[in-house]
Amino acid sequence: MSEKLDTIHIQMDLAEAKKNTASLELLEIWRSQVIAARIYKAENNIPDAPSEVELAIADIETTVAKAEERKEIIEDTFSNTKVHKSKVKEDDQNQLSMF
């Protein structure tokens, strides 16, 4: 961030020396946007460096894999529950036929 701000400040100095107020106003907006973006990034842990992006992707892949495992477990559990319910209904019908 400091490199970007340094570049903006140098450009602002040049614009001020040339008395170019339009450029100076634009550079001030750019400066405030850079600062706001960095604050937002820091507050929300948003990766921007390649190593940070790779770590974020690895975390996402891990989360997706765990979610798929959980989904399979839940589906197996529900499929087993449905089998047990149908057996109970059959048993109930068999018991009623006895009377």
N, CA, C and O atoms as CSV, one atom per row, in Angstrom:
chain,resi,resn,atom,element,x,y,z
A,1,MET,N,N,0.819,-1.182,0.000
A,1,MET,CA,C,0.000,0.000,0.000
A,1,MET,C,C,0.872,1.257,0.000
A,1,MET,O,O,0.553,2.246,-0.661
A,2,SER,N,N,1.949,1.207,0.732
A,2,SER,CA,C,2.798,2.395,0.822
A,2,SER,C,C,3.389,2.765,-0.538
A,2,SER,O,O,3.550,3.947,-0.844
A,3,GLU,N,N,3.719,1.744,-1.364
A,3,GLU,CA,C,4.253,2.033,-2.696
A,3,GLU,C,C,3.213,2.749,-3.561
A,3,GLU,O,O,3.532,3.707,-4.266
A,4,LYS,N,N,1.965,2.271,-3.499
A,4,LYS,CA,C,0.912,2.902,-4.288
A,4,LYS,C,C,0.678,4.333,-3.821
A,4,LYS,O,O,0.524,5.247,-4.632
A,5,LEU,N,N,0.655,4.514,-2.510
A,5,LEU,CA,C,0.434,5.867,-1.986
A,5,LEU,C,C,1.598,6.793,-2.321
A,5,LEU,O,O,1.397,7.971,-2.615
A,6,ASP,N,N,2.816,6.256,-2.276
A,6,ASP,CA,C,3.980,7.068,-2.660
A,6,ASP,C,C,3.874,7.523,-4.116
A,6,ASP,O,O,4.163,8.676,-4.438
A,7,THR,N,N,3.460,6.611,-4.983
A,7,THR,CA,C,3.290,6.949,-6.396
A,7,THR,C,C,2.221,8.027,-6.567
A,7,THR,O,O,2.396,8.974,-7.333
A,8,ILE,N,N,1.122,7.871,-5.846
A,8,ILE,CA,C,0.046,8.867,-5.929
A,8,ILE,C,C,0.537,10.225,-5.438
A,8,ILE,O,O,0.238,11.254,-6.045
A,9,HIS,N,N,1.290,10.228,-4.340
A,9,HIS,CA,C,1.796,11.502,-3.797
A,9,HIS,C,C,2.770,12.185,-4.757
A,9,HIS,O,O,2.761,13.409,-4.882
A,10,ILE,N,N,3.593,11.411,-5.423
A,10,ILE,CA,C,4.515,11.984,-6.417
A,10,ILE,C,C,3.717,12.607,-7.560
A,10,ILE,O,O,4.014,13.711,-8.015
A,11,GLN,N,N,2.695,11.875,-8.015
A,11,GLN,CA,C,1.869,12.398,-9.091
A,11,GLN,C,C,1.111,13.653,-8.639
A,11,GLN,O,O,0.916,14.581,-9.424
A,12,MET,N,N,0.690,13.674,-7.382
A,12,MET,CA,C,-0.002,14.853,-6.855
A,12,MET,C,C,0.941,16.065,-6.828
A,12,MET,O,O,0.547,17.182,-7.163
A,13,ASP,N,N,2.194,15.818,-6.422
A,13,ASP,CA,C,3.182,16.904,-6.417
A,13,ASP,C,C,3.395,17.454,-7.823
A,13,ASP,O,O,3.480,18.668,-8.010
A,14,LEU,N,N,3.484,16.553,-8.825
A,14,LEU,CA,C,3.656,16.988,-10.212
A,14,LEU,C,C,2.438,17.772,-10.699
A,14,LEU,O,O,2.579,18.792,-11.374
A,15,ALA,N,N,1.243,17.290,-10.352
A,15,ALA,CA,C,0.021,17.984,-10.763
A,15,ALA,C,C,-0.074,19.356,-10.106
A,15,ALA,O,O,-0.523,20.322,-10.723
A,16,GLU,N,N,0.356,19.431,-8.843
A,16,GLU,CA,C,0.331,20.717,-8.141
A,16,GLU,C,C,1.338,21.692,-8.756
A,16,GLU,O,O,1.051,22.880,-8.899
A,17,ALA,N,N,2.505,21.190,-9.115
A,17,ALA,CA,C,3.522,22.045,-9.724
A,17,ALA,C,C,3.056,22.589,-11.068
A,17,ALA,O,O,3.378,23.722,-11.426
A,18,LYS,N,N,2.299,21.786,-11.813
A,18,LYS,CA,C,1.786,22.217,-13.118
A,18,LYS,C,C,0.445,22.943,-12.984
A,18,LYS,O,O,-0.149,23.366,-13.976
A,19,LYS,N,N,-0.014,23.077,-11.748
A,19,LYS,CA,C,-1.293,23.733,-11.460
A,19,LYS,C,C,-2.456,23.086,-12.209
A,19,LYS,O,O,-3.352,23.762,-12.715
A,20,ASN,N,N,-2.412,21.770,-12.262
A,20,ASN,CA,C,-3.459,20.991,-12.918
A,20,ASN,C,C,-4.445,20.512,-11.843
A,20,ASN,O,O,-4.280,19.435,-11.270
A,21,THR,N,N,-5.453,21.319,-11.588
A,21,THR,CA,C,-6.380,21.015,-10.489
A,21,THR,C,C,-7.257,19.802,-10.778
A,21,THR,O,O,-7.613,19.067,-9.857
A,22,ALA,N,N,-7.609,19.584,-12.036
A,22,ALA,CA,C,-8.437,18.414,-12.383
A,22,ALA,C,C,-7.695,17.123,-12.047
A,22,ALA,O,O,-8.272,16.201,-11.470
A,23,SER,N,N,-6.429,17.063,-12.407
A,23,SER,CA,C,-5.629,15.872,-12.090
A,23,SER,C,C,-5.449,15.726,-10.591
A,23,SER,O,O,-5.482,14.615,-10.061
A,24,LEU,N,N,-5.261,16.830,-9.917
A,24,LEU,CA,C,-5.078,16.803,-8.469
A,24,LEU,C,C,-6.324,16.259,-7.774
A,24,LEU,O,O,-6.218,15.465,-6.840
A,25,GLU,N,N,-7.508,16.686,-8.229
A,25,GLU,CA,C,-8.754,16.186,-7.653
A,25,GLU,C,C,-8.912,14.692,-7.917
A,25,GLU,O,O,-9.324,13.947,-7.028
A,26,LEU,N,N,-8.593,14.252,-9.119
A,26,LEU,CA,C,-8.683,12.839,-9.472
A,26,LEU,C,C,-7.714,12.001,-8.633
A,26,LEU,O,O,-8.070,10.922,-8.161
A,27,LEU,N,N,-6.507,12.495,-8.453
A,27,LEU,CA,C,-5.520,11.776,-7.654
A,27,LEU,C,C,-5.947,11.695,-6.186
A,27,LEU,O,O,-5.667,10.700,-5.519
A,28,GLU,N,N,-6.610,12.711,-5.686
A,28,GLU,CA,C,-7.113,12.681,-4.311
A,28,GLU,C,C,-8.195,11.609,-4.156
A,28,GLU,O,O,-8.238,10.892,-3.156
A,29,ILE,N,N,-9.059,11.514,-5.157
A,29,ILE,CA,C,-10.082,10.450,-5.146
A,29,ILE,C,C,-9.414,9.080,-5.196
A,29,ILE,O,O,-9.791,8.171,-4.457
A,30,TRP,N,N,-8.430,8.940,-6.063
A,30,TRP,CA,C,-7.704,7.673,-6.191
A,30,TRP,C,C,-7.043,7.307,-4.870
A,30,TRP,O,O,-7.104,6.154,-4.442
A,31,ARG,N,N,-6.415,8.279,-4.222
A,31,ARG,CA,C,-5.749,8.067,-2.933
A,31,ARG,C,C,-6.741,7.574,-1.885
A,31,ARG,O,O,-6.450,6.625,-1.156
A,32,SER,N,N,-7.899,8.204,-1.804
A,32,SER,CA,C,-8.889,7.799,-0.804
A,32,SER,C,C,-9.441,6.408,-1.110
A,32,SER,O,O,-9.740,5.651,-0.187
A,33,GLN,N,N,-9.581,6.056,-2.399
A,33,GLN,CA,C,-10.055,4.721,-2.774
A,33,GLN,C,C,-9.037,3.642,-2.408
A,33,GLN,O,O,-9.409,2.562,-1.949
A,34,VAL,N,N,-7.758,3.934,-2.612
A,34,VAL,CA,C,-6.713,2.972,-2.261
A,34,VAL,C,C,-6.726,2.723,-0.761
A,34,VAL,O,O,-6.636,1.576,-0.321
A,35,ILE,N,N,-6.834,3.773,0.016
A,35,ILE,CA,C,-6.853,3.630,1.476
A,35,ILE,C,C,-8.099,2.861,1.914
A,35,ILE,O,O,-8.004,1.964,2.752
A,36,ALA,N,N,-9.259,3.196,1.361
A,36,ALA,CA,C,-10.506,2.508,1.719
A,36,ALA,C,C,-10.447,1.028,1.344
A,36,ALA,O,O,-10.917,0.176,2.097
A,37,ALA,N,N,-9.873,0.725,0.185
A,37,ALA,CA,C,-9.765,-0.672,-0.249
A,37,ALA,C,C,-8.862,-1.470,0.687
A,37,ALA,O,O,-9.166,-2.617,1.018
A,38,ARG,N,N,-7.761,-0.870,1.111
A,38,ARG,CA,C,-6.848,-1.564,2.021
A,38,ARG,C,C,-7.472,-1.785,3.392
A,38,ARG,O,O,-7.259,-2.826,4.014
A,39,ILE,N,N,-8.236,-0.818,3.858
A,39,ILE,CA,C,-8.926,-0.981,5.140
A,39,ILE,C,C,-9.954,-2.105,5.029
A,39,ILE,O,O,-10.050,-2.955,5.914
A,40,TYR,N,N,-10.724,-2.105,3.936
A,40,TYR,CA,C,-11.725,-3.154,3.712
A,40,TYR,C,C,-11.065,-4.527,3.637
A,40,TYR,O,O,-11.568,-5.498,4.202
A,41,LYS,N,N,-9.931,-4.600,2.935
A,41,LYS,CA,C,-9.194,-5.866,2.818
A,41,LYS,C,C,-8.750,-6.361,4.182
A,41,LYS,O,O,-8.888,-7.545,4.492
A,42,ALA,N,N,-8.221,-5.469,4.991
A,42,ALA,CA,C,-7.724,-5.859,6.309
A,42,ALA,C,C,-8.860,-6.292,7.229
A,42,ALA,O,O,-8.722,-7.266,7.970
A,43,GLU,N,N,-9.964,-5.586,7.185
A,43,GLU,CA,C,-11.094,-5.915,8.063
A,43,GLU,C,C,-11.771,-7.217,7.689
A,43,GLU,O,O,-12.322,-7.894,8.557
A,44,ASN,N,N,-11.743,-7.583,6.415
A,44,ASN,CA,C,-12.455,-8.765,5.938
A,44,ASN,C,C,-11.544,-9.916,5.531
A,44,ASN,O,O,-12.010,-10.898,4.954
A,45,ASN,N,N,-10.259,-9.807,5.823
A,45,ASN,CA,C,-9.283,-10.859,5.519
A,45,ASN,C,C,-9.357,-11.309,4.059
A,45,ASN,O,O,-9.419,-12.506,3.776
A,46,ILE,N,N,-9.351,-10.365,3.151
A,46,ILE,CA,C,-9.431,-10.664,1.722
A,46,ILE,C,C,-8.012,-10.836,1.185
A,46,ILE,O,O,-7.180,-9.939,1.323
A,47,PRO,N,N,-7.735,-11.995,0.571
A,47,PRO,CA,C,-6.377,-12.215,0.051
A,47,PRO,C,C,-6.144,-11.456,-1.241
A,47,PRO,O,O,-7.054,-11.296,-2.055
A,48,ASP,N,N,-4.900,-10.985,-1.424
A,48,ASP,CA,C,-4.553,-10.373,-2.706
A,48,ASP,C,C,-3.178,-10.808,-3.193
A,48,ASP,O,O,-2.904,-10.736,-4.391
A,49,ALA,N,N,-2.321,-11.250,-2.308
A,49,ALA,CA,C,-1.018,-11.763,-2.723
A,49,ALA,C,C,-1.206,-13.204,-3.208
A,49,ALA,O,O,-2.088,-13.909,-2.718
A,50,PRO,N,N,-0.387,-13.643,-4.166
A,50,PRO,CA,C,-0.542,-15.012,-4.684
A,50,PRO,C,C,-0.528,-16.080,-3.591
A,50,PRO,O,O,-1.314,-17.025,-3.651
A,51,SER,N,N,0.338,-15.951,-2.606
A,51,SER,CA,C,0.386,-16.958,-1.551
A,51,SER,C,C,-0.899,-16.938,-0.722
A,51,SER,O,O,-1.380,-17.993,-0.308
A,52,GLU,N,N,-1.460,-15.754,-0.475
A,52,GLU,CA,C,-2.715,-15.651,0.264
A,52,GLU,C,C,-3.865,-16.249,-0.529
A,52,GLU,O,O,-4.742,-16.900,0.038
A,53,VAL,N,N,-3.865,-16.030,-1.835
A,53,VAL,CA,C,-4.911,-16.567,-2.694
A,53,VAL,C,C,-4.834,-18.091,-2.708
A,53,VAL,O,O,-5.860,-18.765,-2.617
A,54,GLU,N,N,-3.629,-18.633,-2.820
A,54,GLU,CA,C,-3.466,-20.084,-2.821
A,54,GLU,C,C,-3.953,-20.686,-1.508
A,54,GLU,O,O,-4.595,-21.736,-1.513
A,55,LEU,N,N,-3.659,-20.039,-0.389
A,55,LEU,CA,C,-4.140,-20.528,0.903
A,55,LEU,C,C,-5.664,-20.468,0.981
A,55,LEU,O,O,-6.295,-21.387,1.503
A,56,ALA,N,N,-6.252,-19.401,0.468
A,56,ALA,CA,C,-7.711,-19.276,0.476
A,56,ALA,C,C,-8.349,-20.360,-0.385
A,56,ALA,O,O,-9.368,-20.934,-0.001
A,57,ILE,N,N,-7.762,-20.644,-1.537
A,57,ILE,CA,C,-8.283,-21.701,-2.411
A,57,ILE,C,C,-8.174,-23.056,-1.730
A,57,ILE,O,O,-9.100,-23.862,-1.815
A,58,ALA,N,N,-7.069,-23.322,-1.062
A,58,ALA,CA,C,-6.900,-24.586,-0.339
A,58,ALA,C,C,-7.945,-24.721,0.760
A,58,ALA,O,O,-8.498,-25.802,0.959
A,59,ASP,N,N,-8.219,-23.638,1.473
A,59,ASP,CA,C,-9.247,-23.669,2.519
A,59,ASP,C,C,-10.617,-23.966,1.930
A,59,ASP,O,O,-11.389,-24.736,2.501
A,60,ILE,N,N,-10.922,-23.354,0.785
A,60,ILE,CA,C,-12.211,-23.587,0.133
A,60,ILE,C,C,-12.331,-25.040,-0.309
A,60,ILE,O,O,-13.375,-25.666,-0.123
A,61,GLU,N,N,-11.261,-25.573,-0.893
A,61,GLU,CA,C,-11.285,-26.969,-1.346
A,61,GLU,C,C,-11.481,-27.918,-0.171
A,61,GLU,O,O,-12.220,-28.896,-0.279
A,62,THR,N,N,-10.826,-27.635,0.948
A,62,THR,CA,C,-10.986,-28.460,2.144
A,62,THR,C,C,-12.422,-28.398,2.649
A,62,THR,O,O,-13.005,-29.421,3.009
A,63,THR,N,N,-12.982,-27.209,2.675
A,63,THR,CA,C,-14.358,-27.036,3.142
A,63,THR,C,C,-15.338,-27.772,2.240
A,63,THR,O,O,-16.267,-28.414,2.730
A,64,VAL,N,N,-15.142,-27.688,0.938
A,64,VAL,CA,C,-16.022,-28.374,-0.006
A,64,VAL,C,C,-15.910,-29.887,0.170
A,64,VAL,O,O,-16.923,-30.586,0.160
A,65,ALA,N,N,-14.704,-30.392,0.330
A,65,ALA,CA,C,-14.510,-31.838,0.517
A,65,ALA,C,C,-15.206,-32.311,1.792
A,65,ALA,O,O,-15.860,-33.354,1.789
A,66,LYS,N,N,-15.071,-31.558,2.874
A,66,LYS,CA,C,-15.727,-31.932,4.128
A,66,LYS,C,C,-17.242,-31.877,3.989
A,66,LYS,O,O,-17.945,-32.728,4.532
A,67,ALA,N,N,-17.748,-30.886,3.270
A,67,ALA,CA,C,-19.197,-30.775,3.064
A,67,ALA,C,C,-19.719,-31.963,2.270
A,67,ALA,O,O,-20.803,-32.470,2.560
A,68,GLU,N,N,-18.963,-32.414,1.273
A,68,GLU,CA,C,-19.373,-33.581,0.485
A,68,GLU,C,C,-19.374,-34.843,1.338
A,68,GLU,O,O,-20.264,-35.682,1.204
A,69,GLU,N,N,-18.381,-34.981,2.214
A,69,GLU,CA,C,-18.343,-36.132,3.118
A,69,GLU,C,C,-19.559,-36.125,4.042
A,69,GLU,O,O,-20.195,-37.159,4.249
A,70,ARG,N,N,-19.877,-34.957,4.594
A,70,ARG,CA,C,-21.045,-34.844,5.474
A,70,ARG,C,C,-22.322,-35.178,4.726
A,70,ARG,O,O,-23.205,-35.843,5.267
A,71,LYS,N,N,-22.424,-34.720,3.485
A,71,LYS,CA,C,-23.611,-34.986,2.686
A,71,LYS,C,C,-23.780,-36.486,2.470
A,71,LYS,O,O,-24.891,-37.007,2.574
A,72,GLU,N,N,-22.684,-37.183,2.170
A,72,GLU,CA,C,-22.748,-38.627,1.977
A,72,GLU,C,C,-23.190,-39.329,3.256
A,72,GLU,O,O,-23.994,-40.260,3.209
A,73,ILE,N,N,-22.671,-38.890,4.390
A,73,ILE,CA,C,-23.042,-39.494,5.672
A,73,ILE,C,C,-24.523,-39.278,5.942
A,73,ILE,O,O,-25.220,-40.198,6.371
A,74,ILE,N,N,-25.002,-38.070,5.693
A,74,ILE,CA,C,-26.420,-37.759,5.923
A,74,ILE,C,C,-27.299,-38.587,4.993
A,74,ILE,O,O,-28.320,-39.129,5.417
A,75,GLU,N,N,-26.901,-38.684,3.723
A,75,GLU,CA,C,-27.689,-39.477,2.773
A,75,GLU,C,C,-27.717,-40.945,3.180
A,75,GLU,O,O,-28.762,-41.588,3.078
A,76,ASP,N,N,-26.591,-41.489,3.637
A,76,ASP,CA,C,-26.554,-42.873,4.102
A,76,ASP,C,C,-27.451,-43.061,5.315
A,76,ASP,O,O,-28.162,-44.060,5.427
A,77,THR,N,N,-27.411,-42.093,6.221
A,77,THR,CA,C,-28.229,-42.182,7.427
A,77,THR,C,C,-29.708,-42.166,7.080
A,77,THR,O,O,-30.479,-42.966,7.610
A,78,PHE,N,N,-30.112,-41.255,6.188
A,78,PHE,CA,C,-31.525,-41.178,5.813
A,78,PHE,C,C,-31.957,-42.402,5.022
A,78,PHE,O,O,-33.086,-42.862,5.189
A,79,SER,N,N,-31.108,-42.938,4.177
A,79,SER,CA,C,-31.487,-44.126,3.407
A,79,SER,C,C,-31.653,-45.323,4.333
A,79,SER,O,O,-32.536,-46.152,4.112
A,80,ASN,N,N,-30.822,-45.429,5.365
A,80,ASN,CA,C,-30.972,-46.503,6.342
A,80,ASN,C,C,-32.234,-46.315,7.169
A,80,ASN,O,O,-32.886,-47.297,7.524
A,81,THR,N,N,-32.586,-45.095,7.476
A,81,THR,CA,C,-33.789,-44.812,8.255
A,81,THR,C,C,-35.031,-45.187,7.465
A,81,THR,O,O,-35.974,-45.731,8.041
A,82,LYS,N,N,-35.066,-44.921,6.188
A,82,LYS,CA,C,-36.212,-45.264,5.358
A,82,LYS,C,C,-36.408,-46.774,5.301
A,82,LYS,O,O,-37.546,-47.242,5.302
A,83,VAL,N,N,-35.339,-47.537,5.252
A,83,VAL,CA,C,-35.429,-48.994,5.224
A,83,VAL,C,C,-36.054,-49.495,6.511
A,83,VAL,O,O,-36.909,-50.380,6.481
A,84,HIS,N,N,-35.640,-48.945,7.637
A,84,HIS,CA,C,-36.169,-49.370,8.920
A,84,HIS,C,C,-37.651,-49.035,9.036
A,84,HIS,O,O,-38.404,-49.832,9.596
A,85,LYS,N,N,-38.092,-47.906,8.539
A,85,LYS,CA,C,-39.493,-47.527,8.611
A,85,LYS,C,C,-40.353,-48.478,7.801
A,85,LYS,O,O,-41.440,-48.848,8.243
A,86,SER,N,N,-39.894,-48.879,6.634
A,86,SER,CA,C,-40.686,-49.786,5.810
A,86,SER,C,C,-40.786,-51.159,6.473
A,86,SER,O,O,-41.827,-51.805,6.357
A,87,LYS,N,N,-39.764,-51.620,7.149
A,87,LYS,CA,C,-39.813,-52.893,7.866
A,87,LYS,C,C,-40.808,-52.824,9.006
A,87,LYS,O,O,-41.521,-53.795,9.261
A,88,VAL,N,N,-40.871,-51.709,9.689
A,88,VAL,CA,C,-41.810,-51.547,10.798
A,88,VAL,C,C,-43.236,-51.596,10.275
A,88,VAL,O,O,-44.092,-52.224,10.899
A,89,LYS,N,N,-43.513,-50.961,9.166
A,89,LYS,CA,C,-44.857,-50.992,8.593
A,89,LYS,C,C,-45.240,-52.418,8.221
A,89,LYS,O,O,-46.372,-52.834,8.469
A,90,GLU,N,N,-44.324,-53.171,7.633
A,90,GLU,CA,C,-44.608,-54.554,7.277
A,90,GLU,C,C,-44.900,-55.380,8.522
A,90,GLU,O,O,-45.812,-56.207,8.517
A,91,ASP,N,N,-44.138,-55.164,9.581
A,91,ASP,CA,C,-44.358,-55.886,10.826
A,91,ASP,C,C,-45.723,-55.557,11.404
A,91,ASP,O,O,-46.416,-56.445,11.901
A,92,ASP,N,N,-46.121,-54.284,11.346
A,92,ASP,CA,C,-47.425,-53.866,11.850
A,92,ASP,C,C,-48.545,-54.555,11.077
A,92,ASP,O,O,-49.536,-54.985,11.668
A,93,GLN,N,N,-48.392,-54.659,9.781
A,93,GLN,CA,C,-49.423,-55.294,8.973
A,93,GLN,C,C,-49.497,-56.783,9.281
A,93,GLN,O,O,-50.588,-57.353,9.316
A,94,ASN,N,N,-48.372,-57.406,9.501
A,94,ASN,CA,C,-48.359,-58.816,9.834
A,94,ASN,C,C,-49.025,-59.057,11.182
A,94,ASN,O,O,-49.729,-60.049,11.367
A,95,GLN,N,N,-48.799,-58.153,12.112
A,95,GLN,CA,C,-49.410,-58.309,13.429
A,95,GLN,C,C,-50.922,-58.130,13.340
A,95,GLN,O,O,-51.657,-58.821,14.045
A,96,LEU,N,N,-51.399,-57.235,12.507
A,96,LEU,CA,C,-52.832,-57.028,12.350
A,96,LEU,C,C,-53.489,-58.222,11.713
A,96,LEU,O,O,-54.638,-58.531,12.029
A,97,SER,N,N,-52.808,-58.893,10.840
A,97,SER,CA,C,-53.399,-60.067,10.186
A,97,SER,C,C,-53.585,-61.209,11.153
A,97,SER,O,O,-54.375,-62.114,10.883
A,98,MET,N,N,-52.888,-61.200,12.267
A,98,MET,CA,C,-53.031,-62.252,13.264
A,98,MET,C,C,-54.393,-62.170,13.939
A,98,MET,O,O,-54.909,-63.192,14.390
A,99,PHE,N,N,-54.990,-60.984,14.021
A,99,PHE,CA,C,-56.266,-60.838,14.723
A,99,PHE,C,C,-57.357,-61.047,13.725
A,99,PHE,O,O,-58.535,-60.975,14.074
